[in-house]
Every structure is written in structure tokens, then in C-alpha cells.
Amino acid sequence: MLHFSTAYAVLELIFKTKTTIDERDDMINSKSYKLGYLLYELSLFVFIGMLLTNSILQNTGGIIFLIISLLLFVSIVKSIYQLYLYRTS
């Protein structure tokens, strides 16, 4: 483990490339993370509501499926929104 960390640190220092990040990138990242956070909040309420109202989810693997589905949905929507902002800005 120490070997990989040391090797990665040395390679990072040797081959470090400068990436140019401007205000537009910061704005797009901020907007997409804001949308992602709001969707995570909404999906938390959906998850709690589904748990309270649906007893089938409480007895089977439906809880795990619902969590993974909500996380996947939020991640895809956030990425699509970020791509949309890059294309329109």
C-alpha cells in the first residue's frame, strides 16, 4: 500500500499538468452540484415515503434496489445537466 502511494505521489509530481479552470467551469460545477444536492434531498424523502407506505420493500431486497436506482438516477441527471450547461454556456 505504501509503495503504491509513494509511486503515485512521485509520478504526480513529475508528470503534473496544469489544467486551466476558469469562472465558467466553477459556475457550471456549482450549478450541477446544487441540482445534485437537491435531487439527493428529494430522493431521501421518496425513499422514506416508500419505506413507510410499502411493506413489500421492508421484507425483500427492494430497499437496496430502490437506493441504487435513486442514486443512479440522481447521478445521471446531474451529469446530463452539467453537459447541458457546458453546451449552452
Residue frames as a rotation matrix with the C-alpha (Angstrom) as fourth column:
MET 1
0.575 0.818 0.000 0.00
0.818 -0.575 0.000 0.00
0.000 0.000 -1.000 0.00
LEU 2
0.489 -0.475 -0.732 2.78
0.122 -0.793 0.596 2.41
-0.864 -0.381 -0.330 0.91
HIS 3
-0.553 -0.735 0.392 4.61
0.457 0.125 0.880 1.53
-0.696 0.666 0.267 -2.30
PHE 4
-0.135 0.589 0.797 1.60
0.972 -0.076 0.220 2.49
0.190 0.805 -0.563 -4.46
SER 5
0.810 0.452 -0.374 1.05
0.541 -0.822 0.176 5.74
-0.228 -0.345 -0.911 -2.57
THR 6
0.135 -0.860 -0.492 4.69
0.078 -0.485 0.871 6.73
-0.988 -0.156 0.002 -2.89
ALA 7
-0.641 -0.378 0.668 4.87
0.638 0.221 0.738 5.79
-0.427 0.899 0.099 -6.57
TYR 8
0.240 0.816 0.527 1.67
0.952 -0.304 0.036 7.67
0.190 0.493 -0.849 -7.34
ALA 9
0.771 0.003 -0.637 2.91
0.303 -0.881 0.363 10.77
-0.560 -0.472 -0.681 -5.49
VAL 10
-0.275 -0.948 -0.157 6.23
0.152 -0.204 0.967 10.74
-0.949 0.242 0.200 -7.36
LEU 11
-0.541 0.131 0.831 4.51
0.836 0.198 0.513 10.26
-0.097 0.971 -0.217 -10.74
GLU 12
0.580 0.814 0.029 2.08
0.815 -0.579 -0.020 13.05
0.000 0.036 -0.999 -9.93
LEU 13
0.515 -0.455 -0.727 4.92
0.095 -0.812 0.576 15.44
-0.852 -0.366 -0.374 -9.13
ILE 14
-0.564 -0.802 0.198 6.90
0.258 0.057 0.964 14.53
-0.784 0.595 0.175 -12.25
PHE 15
-0.791 0.284 0.543 4.06
0.587 0.101 0.803 14.49
0.173 0.954 -0.246 -14.79
LYS 16
-0.177 0.749 -0.639 1.87
0.635 -0.409 -0.655 17.13
-0.752 -0.522 -0.403 -13.24
THR 17
-0.605 0.078 0.792 -0.03
0.696 -0.432 0.574 19.03
0.388 0.898 0.207 -15.90
LYS 18
-0.853 0.319 -0.413 -1.64
-0.002 -0.793 -0.609 22.35
-0.521 -0.519 0.678 -15.34
THR 19
-0.352 0.823 0.446 -5.33
0.925 0.234 0.299 22.40
0.141 0.518 -0.844 -16.06
THR 20
-0.967 0.063 0.248 -6.95
-0.053 -0.997 0.049 25.67
0.251 0.034 0.967 -16.82
ILE 21
-0.249 0.915 -0.316 -10.13
0.964 0.264 0.004 26.21
0.087 -0.304 -0.949 -14.84
ASP 22
-0.852 -0.004 0.523 -11.95
0.081 -0.989 0.124 29.44
0.517 0.148 0.843 -15.37
GLU 23
-0.789 0.576 0.215 -15.01
-0.499 -0.395 -0.772 31.03
-0.359 -0.716 0.599 -13.79
ARG 24
-0.042 0.796 -0.604 -17.33
-0.940 0.174 0.294 29.32
0.339 0.580 0.741 -16.25
ASP 25
-0.315 -0.155 -0.937 -16.18
-0.024 0.988 -0.155 25.88
0.949 -0.027 -0.314 -15.09
ASP 26
-0.989 -0.062 -0.131 -16.69
0.131 0.010 -0.991 26.89
0.063 -0.998 -0.001 -11.46
MET 27
-0.505 0.862 -0.040 -20.19
-0.822 -0.494 -0.282 28.18
-0.263 -0.110 0.959 -12.21
ILE 28
0.044 0.508 -0.860 -21.17
-0.714 0.619 0.329 25.04
0.699 0.599 0.389 -14.11
ASN 29
-0.589 -0.323 -0.741 -19.82
0.222 0.816 -0.533 22.78
0.777 -0.479 -0.409 -11.37
SER 30
-0.967 0.240 0.084 -21.62
-0.171 -0.366 -0.915 24.79
-0.189 -0.899 0.395 -8.71
LYS 31
-0.227 0.942 -0.248 -24.95
-0.973 -0.227 0.029 24.65
-0.029 0.248 0.968 -10.56
SER 32
0.022 0.231 -0.973 -24.71
-0.436 0.878 0.199 20.93
0.900 0.420 0.120 -11.26
TYR 33
-0.792 -0.323 -0.519 -23.72
0.301 0.533 -0.791 20.10
0.532 -0.782 -0.325 -7.67
LYS 34
-0.788 0.588 0.184 -26.60
-0.554 -0.547 -0.628 22.24
-0.269 -0.596 0.756 -6.42
LEU 35
0.085 0.831 -0.549 -29.02
-0.924 0.272 0.269 20.30
0.373 0.484 0.791 -8.60
GLY 36
-0.248 -0.257 -0.934 -27.48
-0.043 0.966 -0.255 17.02
0.968 -0.023 -0.250 -7.45
TYR 37
-0.992 -0.123 -0.030 -27.84
0.032 -0.014 -0.999 18.02
0.123 -0.992 0.018 -3.81
LEU 38
-0.431 0.901 0.048 -31.49
-0.869 -0.400 -0.292 18.96
-0.244 -0.167 0.955 -4.31
LEU 39
0.173 0.472 -0.865 -32.16
-0.690 0.685 0.235 15.66
0.703 0.556 0.444 -6.08
TYR 40
-0.638 -0.439 -0.633 -30.47
0.150 0.735 -0.661 13.74
0.756 -0.517 -0.403 -3.25
GLU 41
-0.900 0.376 0.222 -32.71
-0.362 -0.359 -0.860 15.54
-0.244 -0.854 0.459 -0.76
LEU 42
-0.034 0.939 -0.343 -35.78
-0.999 -0.024 0.033 14.72
0.023 0.344 0.939 -2.83
SER 43
0.000 0.000 -1.000 -34.77
-0.372 0.928 0.000 11.10
0.928 0.372 0.000 -3.23
LEU 44
-0.950 -0.297 -0.091 -34.30
-0.007 0.316 -0.949 10.83
0.311 -0.901 -0.302 0.54
PHE 45
-0.513 0.838 0.183 -37.91
-0.717 -0.301 -0.629 11.89
-0.472 -0.454 0.756 1.04
VAL 46
0.200 0.551 -0.810 -39.04
-0.881 0.463 0.097 9.47
0.429 0.694 0.578 -1.68
PHE 47
-0.474 -0.485 -0.735 -37.07
-0.141 0.866 -0.481 6.67
0.869 -0.124 -0.479 -0.02
ILE 48
-0.978 0.135 0.156 -38.53
-0.153 0.033 -0.988 7.36
-0.139 -0.990 -0.012 3.42
GLY 49
-0.194 0.969 -0.154 -42.03
-0.924 -0.233 -0.302 7.62
-0.328 0.084 0.941 1.97
MET 50
0.102 0.180 -0.978 -41.65
-0.669 0.741 0.067 4.34
0.737 0.647 0.196 0.10
LEU 51
-0.801 -0.454 -0.391 -40.38
-0.013 0.666 -0.746 2.65
0.599 -0.592 -0.540 3.26
LEU 52
-0.844 0.487 0.225 -43.29
-0.362 -0.206 -0.909 3.86
-0.397 -0.849 0.350 5.34
THR 53
0.005 0.956 -0.293 -46.02
-0.913 -0.115 -0.392 3.04
-0.408 0.269 0.872 2.83
ASN 54
0.440 0.119 -0.890 -44.80
-0.705 0.660 -0.260 -0.13
0.556 0.741 0.375 1.15
SER 55
0.509 -0.208 0.835 -44.33
-0.676 0.504 0.538 -3.20
-0.533 -0.838 0.116 3.34
ILE 56
0.971 -0.190 0.144 -43.02
0.238 0.776 -0.584 -5.23
-0.001 0.602 0.799 0.37
LEU 57
0.461 -0.845 0.271 -39.84
-0.240 -0.412 -0.879 -3.15
0.854 0.340 -0.393 0.35
GLN 58
0.264 -0.342 0.902 -39.27
-0.960 -0.180 0.213 -3.86
0.089 -0.923 -0.376 4.04
ASN 59
0.608 0.076 0.790 -39.22
-0.386 0.898 0.211 -7.65
-0.694 -0.433 0.575 3.58
THR 60
0.801 -0.293 0.522 -37.26
0.575 0.621 -0.533 -8.10
-0.168 0.727 0.665 0.36
GLY 61
-0.253 -0.966 -0.047 -34.19
0.837 -0.243 0.490 -6.71
-0.485 0.085 0.871 -1.35
GLY 62
0.412 0.534 0.738 -36.30
0.843 -0.531 -0.087 -3.87
0.346 0.658 -0.669 -2.68
ILE 63
0.859 -0.139 -0.493 -34.64
0.205 -0.789 0.579 -1.41
-0.470 -0.598 -0.649 -0.31
ILE 64
-0.144 -0.990 0.002 -31.25
0.283 -0.039 0.958 -1.93
-0.948 0.138 0.285 -1.89
PHE 65
-0.305 0.103 0.947 -32.72
0.951 0.092 0.296 -1.75
-0.056 0.990 -0.126 -5.39
LEU 66
0.741 0.652 0.158 -34.54
0.652 -0.756 0.057 1.49
0.157 0.061 -0.986 -4.54
ILE 67
0.600 -0.594 -0.536 -31.40
0.078 -0.623 0.778 3.09
-0.796 -0.508 -0.327 -3.09
ILE 68
-0.440 -0.815 0.377 -29.25
0.464 0.153 0.873 2.11
-0.769 0.559 0.311 -6.06
SER 69
-0.022 0.521 0.853 -31.93
0.992 -0.093 0.083 3.24
0.123 0.848 -0.515 -8.51
LEU 70
0.900 0.382 -0.212 -32.27
0.419 -0.892 0.171 6.64
-0.124 -0.243 -0.962 -6.82
LEU 71
0.267 -0.885 -0.382 -28.50
0.035 -0.387 0.921 7.17
-0.963 -0.259 -0.073 -6.69
LEU 72
-0.500 -0.423 0.756 -28.13
0.716 0.289 0.635 6.18
-0.487 0.859 0.159 -10.32
PHE 73
0.372 0.741 0.559 -30.97
0.911 -0.408 -0.064 8.47
0.181 0.533 -0.827 -11.37
VAL 74
0.871 -0.067 -0.486 -29.53
0.160 -0.897 0.411 11.45
-0.464 -0.436 -0.771 -9.49
SER 75
-0.095 -0.995 -0.031 -26.06
0.172 -0.047 0.984 10.86
-0.981 0.088 0.175 -10.88
ILE 76
-0.381 0.002 0.924 -27.30
0.905 0.204 0.373 10.61
-0.188 0.979 -0.080 -14.47
VAL 77
0.671 0.693 0.265 -29.48
0.726 -0.687 -0.040 13.72
0.154 0.220 -0.963 -14.20
LYS 78
0.666 -0.497 -0.557 -26.62
0.055 -0.711 0.701 15.70
-0.744 -0.497 -0.446 -12.63
SER 79
-0.391 -0.868 0.305 -24.22
0.376 0.152 0.914 14.66
-0.840 0.472 0.267 -15.39
ILE 80
-0.115 0.431 0.895 -26.71
0.990 -0.026 0.139 15.44
0.083 0.902 -0.424 -18.16
TYR 81
0.879 0.442 -0.179 -27.40
0.466 -0.875 0.129 18.86
-0.099 -0.197 -0.975 -16.62
GLN 82
0.265 -0.868 -0.420 -23.67
0.035 -0.426 0.904 19.56
-0.964 -0.254 -0.083 -16.41
LEU 83
-0.541 -0.419 0.729 -23.25
0.698 0.261 0.667 18.58
-0.470 0.870 0.152 -20.08
TYR 84
0.363 0.772 0.522 -26.20
0.915 -0.402 -0.043 20.80
0.177 0.493 -0.852 -20.99
LEU 85
0.841 -0.079 -0.536 -24.62
0.180 -0.893 0.413 23.75
-0.511 -0.443 -0.736 -19.18
TYR 86
-0.224 -0.974 -0.011 -21.31
0.205 -0.058 0.977 23.20
-0.953 0.217 0.213 -20.97
ARG 87
-0.429 0.099 0.898 -23.08
0.892 0.202 0.404 23.12
-0.142 0.974 -0.175 -24.34
THR 88
0.508 0.759 0.407 -25.17
0.800 -0.591 0.103 26.25
0.319 0.273 -0.908 -23.72
SER 89
0.710 -0.260 -0.655 -22.61
0.300 -0.729 0.615 28.43
-0.637 -0.633 -0.439 -21.97
